[in-house]
Amino acid sequence: PAAPRSLARVCFAASATHPHHKLSVLVGTEKDEGGASDRFRNRIKAGRHTLLADEPENLGGGDAGISPYDLLLSALGACTSMTLRMYAERKKMPLEGVCVELEHKKIYLKDCEECVSAGITAEAKATKGKKEPKVDVIERSITLHGDALTEKDRANLLRIADMCPVHRTLEAKSVITTVLKEKSDEASSSSSSSSSSPATLLTYLTAKSHALTPDRPDFKVRRLIPVIAMRTVGPFVFVDHFGPVDVGASDSIDVGPHPHIGISTLTYLLSGAIVHRDSTGADSTILPGEVNWMTAGRGVVHRYDGSIGHSGKGLF
């Protein structure tokens, strides 16, 4: 049978580049919620970026993320395109885009024509119990976009592709050290009942409090997002929590008229009752378990009125 292969394709178009910086990469198994298909799923966190890794279904995984070898190829492809972009900008080349297609396979050393020029010998690859050693081969095809590129530009870019740092790391003899790390006190004390559960990488957010209205500083609203720790959530997506505060008809939750433009508000009442009114003429009472959704295009002014003879406890 043919040896298993991995394929990846990485492209870039005009965009801003970022400086290199050192990052720690955390990998943790996901909690098994969907059965056996989730057993290989991992959540990878590098800095503020998160992605999933998994095995394909034909290998017993759930195909919920990128396979390990595809991640490896993606790293090489991304590094290749970034290196070419940096070189082209420095040399003022009219490079408009790059597509890198990669394929990984294992073949017998005797069938590897490239291994001779790379200086890989059977003695160097020989392992105990294996008479016919195999070698990893990564085939990389690069498409350069830019009608104004000269043949000299293209030849130089092809040469520079082999200078990508990840390329050099893969071709060099690397040293990998592995140690067993004890769980931190914070992780072990977070849940004594689930200490044996698989680790899950989470982002913990702390809400910021502010007064609901200037005249009622005791009515606090806790805003969970937007927050800088969750950059993937847009700045116009808000999650606010009010309460619990016991109020009556004589001490109601009143939020005076205020505008919204180009935004949608969703109100969910935990208990009690409150009236929503806006400049479109809408006038509705919100009860527990009900949702009020207001979409403001060019602009809507609305208010909340709690003085309707009901006590309330919590506004979300």
Summary of the structure (lengths in Angstrom):
residues: 316
radius of gyration: 28.9
end to end distance: 58.9
largest distance: 89.4
contacts: 759
relative contact order: 0.10
helix: 21%
strand: 33%
